[in-house]
């Protein structure tokens, strides 16, 4: 909808997830996704 498009034009977003990585390179190690749970 047009109101959803206008909201994204502000450059302000709601953070809903973060992807972290632990390892020597992007090809090895572990990725963990942290996702916000709605109440």
C-alpha positions in Angstrom: 0.0 0.0 0.0 1.0 3.6 -0.4 1.3 4.2 3.4 3.7 1.2 3.7 5.9 2.7 0.9 5.9 6.1 2.6 7.1 4.5 5.9 10.1 3.0 4.1 11.0 6.3 2.5 12.0 7.7 5.9 15.1 5.5 6.2 13.9 4.3 9.6 13.2 0.6 10.0 12.3 -1.8 12.8 15.1 -4.2 13.6 13.5 -7.7 13.6 16.6 -9.9 13.2 20.4 -10.1 13.5 22.7 -12.6 11.9 26.0 -13.3 13.6 28.9 -15.4 12.6 31.7 -17.0 14.6 34.5 -18.6 12.6 37.7 -18.0 10.6 35.9 -17.2 7.3 32.5 -17.0 5.8 32.9 -20.5 4.5 33.6 -22.1 7.9 32.2 -21.5 11.3 28.7 -21.1 12.7 26.0 -18.6 11.8 23.3 -17.8 14.4 20.1 -15.9 13.6 18.6 -13.8 16.4 14.9 -13.0 15.7 12.7 -10.6 17.6 9.6 -12.3 19.0 6.3 -10.4 18.8 4.4 -10.2 22.1 
